[in-house]
Amino acid sequence: MEEQLLKWYEELERTDPPEDRPRQNVFTPNHNKVSDRYKLGVRPEAKHARTPLEALGLFLSNDFLEKIVDYTNICIEKIRINFARDRDALCTNKLEIKAILCLLYLAGVAKSSHVNICDLWATDDRKERKLEDRLSPVRDMFEEFVHTCQNMYTVSENVTIDEVLESFQIYAGKQPQGPYYLDNSAFEVVKRLVFPISGTGRNVTMDNWFTTVPLSEELIKNHNLTMVDTIRKNKREIPVEFYSKRKKSTIPYNMFGFKEGTTLVSHTSQKGKLVLLLSTMHHDDAIDHTTKEKKKPEIITYYNKTKGAVDVVDEMKGINAQVICEENVGKKMVRRTFLKELGLSLCKEYMDIERRFLRCQENYFKK
């Protein structure tokens, strides 16, 4: 067990630095020099999107919508025998699907998220495929969407990983053994998520449910990615000295530990709150002097600057198109306004056809 413990020492109000204190950072470490053929922001393939509809079209292409139409019509064909008249179960088309998406967006704008638009996503009963892949009904579209997201935007030098539970009609559960089986441990999930940015020198901030010492070592050694994250005290690599209770004091307490490029810091605030952080980006015990009497380590202030995305992941749903549109036009858009314009744009073509049809009816009966 000893080899798993970090070499550590305490720092309270010392004025003389210890001989074994690591050298403080002056320049950006080599492992954090981001290497990417694109600059941060919208990639060339998405520069033309200047309206909400054009931005959404990057992620919901015509081919993507055609797949939704095809799968929906397969379902309609199966249930048609339950209707006395064929006209009660007509096949759908791309315009109708876009009109339904319009209703979903506008329902969200009107805060009517519980409006029931039935059977938009039907469960696929192709038993053979589901035996080896429980996500088979949406596999193609899901992978296409992820691929598009990766190709349309270049993320910054700091990225975020967090988990969120979404309501969805298809529950995959645990995949059966086979080509689609995946290990869903935190360690393996992070490895899969960082694959597109592996080797680029970025820093990853994540929820402490994911953070472990072995994961930090894996990312820096095999992916050239650093971590600056909070870590739970129940991890076996953390020495008990780093989270043992201390007497109340008006002086903040910091303890640092170092092991093969990994830094652990335990910070107890003036109010007695203890926080543990792990960093493979920082290699010293530097204190951020702008925090004054709070004496927060630079690791903590850096984490606070990058953790924002962890705290707002729930607010980021469906924001891809808005991010690209805002950057291309050079101005911020109110989320509600963006969704309303997007929804109305989606159903415009369908409504134009309906208006022309109604005019034709009126003209026919006038004659």
Phi, psi and omega per residue, in radians:
M1 nan -0.479 -3.053
E2 -1.064 -0.629 -3.092
E3 -1.214 -0.278 3.126
Q4 -1.474 -0.320 -3.095
L5 -1.378 2.568 3.117
L6 -1.465 2.514 3.000
K7 -1.240 2.179 -3.012
W8 -2.373 2.795 3.018
Y9 -2.639 2.826 -3.077
E10 -1.692 2.681 3.048
E11 -2.456 2.020 3.110
L12 -1.923 -1.584 -3.114
E13 -2.067 0.603 -3.056
R14 -1.135 2.501 3.029
T15 -1.862 -0.540 3.127
D16 -1.705 2.127 -3.131
P17 -1.180 2.477 3.106
P18 -1.201 2.716 -3.100
E19 -1.118 -0.537 -3.075
D20 -1.604 0.163 3.120
R21 -1.144 2.292 3.118
P22 -1.136 2.702 3.122
R23 -1.144 2.349 -3.116
Q24 -1.328 2.574 -3.103
N25 -1.167 2.381 3.047
V26 -2.066 -0.791 3.134
F27 -1.939 2.874 3.072
T28 -1.132 2.177 3.133
P29 -1.039 2.640 -3.129
N30 -0.992 -0.626 -3.077
H31 -1.283 -0.104 3.075
N32 -1.984 0.280 3.009
K33 -1.521 1.813 -2.994
V34 -1.154 2.212 3.090
S35 -1.953 1.984 3.131
D36 -2.691 2.408 -3.089
R37 -1.285 -0.205 3.079
Y38 -2.008 2.578 3.027
K39 -1.341 2.829 3.096
L40 -0.945 2.359 3.041
G41 2.087 -2.794 -3.075
V42 -1.170 2.338 3.114
R43 -1.440 2.833 -3.085
P44 -0.932 -0.619 -3.101
E45 -1.089 -0.335 -3.061
A46 -2.004 0.112 -3.058
K47 -1.159 -0.386 -3.065
H48 -1.374 -0.285 -3.037
A49 -1.341 1.900 -3.071
R50 -2.126 -0.017 3.061
T51 -2.182 2.796 3.106
P52 -0.959 -0.698 -3.124
L53 -1.177 -0.742 3.107
E54 -1.119 -0.670 3.136
A55 -1.171 -0.735 3.100
L56 -1.127 -0.598 -3.137
G57 -1.081 -0.373 3.079
L58 -1.141 -0.587 -3.072
F59 -1.747 -0.514 3.077
L60 -2.004 1.353 -3.112
S61 -1.233 2.973 3.096
N62 -1.041 -0.703 3.116
D63 -1.097 -0.691 3.128
F64 -1.093 -0.799 3.137
L65 -1.152 -0.627 3.117
E66 -1.099 -0.623 3.086
K67 -1.120 -0.712 3.096
I68 -1.085 -0.748 3.122
V69 -1.067 -0.824 -3.102
D70 -1.067 -0.827 -3.111
Y71 -1.179 -0.621 3.107
T72 -1.174 -0.699 3.135
N73 -1.188 -0.561 3.056
I74 -1.042 -0.752 3.120
C75 -1.159 -0.744 -3.132
I76 -1.067 -0.724 3.118
E77 -1.037 -0.642 -3.101
K78 -1.251 -0.583 -3.075
I79 -1.672 -0.060 -3.072
R80 -1.051 -0.558 -3.108
I81 -1.147 -0.259 3.135
N82 -1.448 -0.059 -3.092
F83 -1.997 2.464 -3.121
A84 -1.260 -0.553 -3.104
R85 -2.049 2.371 -3.141
D86 -1.069 -0.565 -3.089
R87 -1.159 -0.265 3.109
D88 -1.455 -0.089 3.117
A89 -2.510 0.954 3.120
L90 -1.305 2.631 3.082
C91 -1.160 2.618 -3.132
T92 -1.617 3.124 3.102
N93 -2.540 3.125 -3.045
K94 -1.122 -0.634 -3.133
L95 -1.119 -0.702 3.134
E96 -1.188 -0.680 3.112
I97 -1.103 -0.739 3.110
K98 -1.129 -0.607 3.117
A99 -1.174 -0.649 3.096
I100 -1.179 -0.711 3.059
L101 -1.047 -0.660 3.069
C102 -1.005 -0.822 -3.134
L103 -1.088 -0.663 3.139
L104 -1.148 -0.760 3.120
Y105 -1.145 -0.770 -3.122
L106 -1.199 -0.565 3.057
A107 -1.111 -0.654 3.090
G108 -1.157 -0.705 3.116
V109 -1.099 -0.680 -3.122
A110 -1.475 0.108 -3.126
K111 1.016 0.666 3.097
S112 -1.921 0.913 -3.024
S113 -1.176 -0.238 -3.118
H114 -1.673 0.112 3.035
V115 -1.086 2.288 -3.043
N116 -1.645 1.835 3.026
I117 -1.794 1.728 -2.878
C118 -1.258 2.528 2.894
D119 1.052 0.488 3.049
L120 -1.163 -0.753 3.081
W121 -1.965 1.922 -3.131
A122 -1.704 2.585 3.135
T123 -1.297 2.217 3.137
D124 -1.384 2.254 -3.097
D125 -1.852 0.451 3.081
R126 -1.289 1.649 -2.931
K127 -1.084 -0.623 -3.087
E128 -1.106 -0.780 3.137
R129 -1.189 -0.657 -3.089
K130 -1.229 -0.339 3.100
L131 -1.133 -0.555 -3.141
E132 -1.935 -0.224 -3.139
D133 -2.597 1.859 -3.113
R134 -1.320 -0.151 3.059
L135 -1.735 0.218 -3.059
S136 -0.986 -0.577 3.139
P137 -1.077 -0.480 -3.090
V138 -2.186 0.168 -3.040
R139 -0.968 -0.912 -3.072
D140 -1.058 -0.808 -3.093
M141 -1.211 -0.659 3.139
F142 -1.111 -0.814 -3.125
E143 -1.159 -0.640 3.107
E144 -1.143 -0.715 -3.135
F145 -1.127 -0.784 3.123
V146 -1.070 -0.775 3.134
H147 -1.053 -0.717 3.137
T148 -1.141 -0.752 3.129
C149 -1.023 -0.689 -3.132
Q150 -1.206 -0.538 -3.039
N151 -1.552 -0.231 -3.029
M152 -1.732 -0.242 -3.050
Y153 -2.593 2.455 3.080
T154 -1.800 2.119 -3.100
V155 -1.315 2.848 -3.091
S156 -1.355 -3.023 -3.129
E157 -1.270 -0.232 3.081
N158 -2.062 2.166 3.133
V159 -2.129 2.878 -3.025
T160 -2.243 2.489 3.029
I161 -2.205 2.260 3.069
D162 -2.634 2.866 3.132
E163 -1.926 2.566 3.083
V164 -2.584 2.449 -3.130
L165 -1.701 2.059 -3.138
E166 -1.807 2.478 3.051
S167 -1.352 2.276 -3.079
F168 -2.713 2.525 -3.050
Q169 -1.232 -0.438 -3.133
I170 -1.704 2.008 3.092
Y171 -1.838 1.964 -3.061
A172 -1.334 -0.564 -3.060
G173 1.080 -2.521 3.101
K174 -1.618 2.189 -3.123
Q175 -1.183 2.483 3.066
P176 -1.192 2.806 3.091
Q177 -1.031 2.331 -3.107
G178 2.703 -2.867 -3.040
P179 -1.151 -0.341 -3.092
Y180 -1.846 0.096 3.124
Y181 -1.254 2.352 3.132
L182 -2.349 2.530 3.036
D183 -1.374 2.083 -3.090
N184 -1.741 0.415 3.013
S185 -1.189 2.701 -3.119
A186 -0.967 -0.714 -3.120
F187 -1.021 -0.868 -3.080
E188 -1.280 -0.603 3.109
V189 -1.073 -0.787 3.131
V190 -1.100 -0.734 3.128
K191 -1.019 -0.704 3.135
R192 -1.231 -0.681 -3.096
L193 -1.200 -0.579 -3.095
V194 -1.532 -0.049 -3.076
F195 -0.938 -0.751 -3.128
P196 -1.122 -0.381 -3.127
I197 -1.961 0.202 -3.141
S198 -1.040 2.316 3.095
G199 1.489 0.057 -3.040
T200 -1.655 -0.109 3.098
G201 1.424 0.284 3.141
R202 -1.385 2.942 3.059
N203 -1.922 2.458 -3.091
V204 -2.012 2.158 3.022
T205 -1.880 2.333 -3.082
M206 -2.521 2.904 3.070
D207 -1.133 2.569 -3.063
N208 -1.192 -0.114 3.037
W209 -1.131 -0.493 -3.114
F210 -1.566 -0.491 -2.894
T211 -1.245 2.190 3.014
T212 -2.525 2.794 3.079
V213 -1.128 -0.796 3.102
P214 -1.022 -0.640 3.121
L215 -1.156 -0.728 3.122
S216 -1.068 -0.680 3.117
E217 -1.197 -0.670 3.114
E218 -1.104 -0.782 -3.077
L219 -1.185 -0.717 -3.087
I220 -1.327 -0.643 -3.068
K221 -1.402 -0.719 -3.014
N222 -1.852 -0.179 -3.100
H223 -2.268 -0.038 -3.107
N224 0.917 0.754 3.101
L225 -2.172 2.373 3.118
T226 -1.716 2.877 3.089
M227 -2.258 2.471 2.926
V228 -2.377 1.752 -2.966
D229 -2.523 2.727 2.956
T230 -1.283 2.685 -3.125
I231 -2.405 2.486 -3.129
R232 -1.322 2.536 -3.055
K233 -1.275 -0.174 -3.121
N234 -1.476 0.055 3.088
K235 -1.251 2.354 -2.980
R236 -1.188 -0.353 -3.132
E237 -1.350 -0.180 -3.060
I238 -1.522 2.074 3.092
P239 -1.088 2.494 -3.089
V240 -1.049 -0.487 -3.133
E241 -1.058 -0.409 -3.070
F242 -1.387 -0.286 -3.118
Y243 -2.297 0.174 3.095
S244 -1.217 2.577 -3.092
K245 -1.167 2.521 -3.131
R246 -2.154 2.775 3.108
K247 -1.171 2.557 3.126
K248 -1.084 2.430 -3.102
S249 -2.608 2.635 3.088
T250 -1.416 -0.116 -3.119
I251 -1.810 2.149 3.073
P252 -1.025 2.614 -3.061
Y253 -2.099 2.264 3.107
N254 -2.181 2.410 3.032
M255 -2.314 2.333 -3.110
F256 -2.054 2.588 3.042
G257 -2.376 2.550 -3.073
F258 -2.322 2.425 3.115
K259 -2.760 1.906 3.007
E260 0.805 0.956 3.078
G261 1.459 0.046 3.118
T262 -1.943 2.318 3.133
T263 -2.034 2.308 3.071
L264 -2.005 2.343 3.100
V265 -2.264 2.375 3.027
S266 -1.989 2.102 -3.105
H267 -2.118 2.147 3.042
T268 -1.915 2.097 -3.084
S269 -1.322 3.063 3.120
Q270 -1.107 -0.429 3.127
K271 -1.526 0.001 3.102
G272 1.563 0.099 3.117
K273 -1.394 2.281 -3.101
L274 -1.857 2.396 3.080
V275 -2.363 2.431 3.110
L276 -1.960 2.329 3.081
L277 -2.292 2.583 3.126
L278 -2.112 2.364 -3.132
S279 -2.470 2.355 2.957
T280 -1.892 0.093 3.097
M281 -1.649 -0.575 -3.121
H282 -1.787 2.478 -3.091
H283 -2.325 0.549 3.141
D284 -2.602 -3.140 -3.123
D285 -1.914 0.623 -3.061
A286 -1.138 2.437 3.077
I287 -1.822 2.390 3.102
D288 -1.391 1.883 -3.054
H289 -1.242 -0.245 3.092
T290 -1.250 -0.281 3.105
T291 -1.456 -0.069 3.044
K292 0.929 -2.136 -3.013
E293 -1.220 -0.247 3.098
K294 -1.275 -0.408 3.061
K295 0.851 0.915 3.127
K296 -1.418 2.370 3.054
P297 -1.095 2.666 3.121
E298 -1.050 -0.506 3.110
I299 -1.029 -0.730 -3.103
I300 -1.224 -0.772 -3.129
T301 -1.176 -0.584 3.074
Y302 -1.170 -0.747 3.111
Y303 -1.058 -0.742 -3.130
N304 -1.082 -0.541 3.126
K305 -1.277 -0.515 -3.037
T306 -1.827 -0.168 -3.056
K307 -1.392 -0.190 -3.054
G308 -0.890 -0.716 -3.108
A309 -1.148 -0.529 3.087
V310 -1.095 -0.697 -3.072
D311 -1.324 -0.325 -3.057
V312 -2.065 0.306 -3.141
V313 -0.989 -0.649 -3.134
D314 -1.093 -0.392 -3.114
E315 -1.593 0.007 -2.995
M316 -1.701 0.125 -3.054
K317 -1.110 2.267 3.057
G318 1.135 0.401 -3.025
I319 -1.614 -0.146 -3.072
N320 -0.898 -0.871 -3.089
A321 -1.118 -0.683 -3.119
Q322 -1.170 -0.694 3.117
V323 -1.024 -0.818 -3.125
I324 -1.164 -0.758 -3.129
C325 -1.086 -0.783 -3.129
E326 -1.089 -0.733 -3.110
E327 -1.209 -0.639 -3.122
N328 -1.226 -0.630 -3.111
V329 -1.620 -0.217 3.057
G330 1.362 0.444 3.091
K331 -2.647 2.665 3.131
K332 -1.370 2.607 3.114
M333 -2.187 2.414 3.052
V334 -1.126 2.323 -3.067
R335 -0.959 -0.782 -3.119
R336 -1.084 -0.746 3.132
T337 -1.122 -0.736 3.141
F338 -1.066 -0.825 -3.105
L339 -1.157 -0.655 3.131
K340 -1.137 -0.810 3.123
E341 -1.103 -0.685 3.130
L342 -1.107 -0.813 -3.129
G343 -1.069 -0.807 -3.138
L344 -1.143 -0.606 3.116
S345 -1.172 -0.619 -3.120
L346 -1.140 -0.617 -3.063
C347 -1.741 0.020 -3.085
K348 -1.025 -0.843 -3.095
E349 -1.088 -0.726 3.136
Y350 -1.124 -0.754 -3.126
M351 -1.181 -0.618 3.083
D352 -1.069 -0.729 3.125
I353 -1.139 -0.729 3.138
E354 -1.111 -0.694 3.125
R355 -1.117 -0.741 3.130
R356 -1.118 -0.654 3.128
F357 -1.138 -0.739 3.141
L358 -1.158 -0.661 3.099
R359 -1.102 -0.728 3.118
C360 -1.080 -0.710 3.103
Q361 -1.092 -0.811 -3.124
E362 -1.061 -0.776 3.138
N363 -1.117 -0.640 -3.135
Y364 -1.135 -0.783 -3.102
F365 -1.307 -0.434 3.078
K366 -1.148 -0.609 3.117
K367 -1.200 nan nan
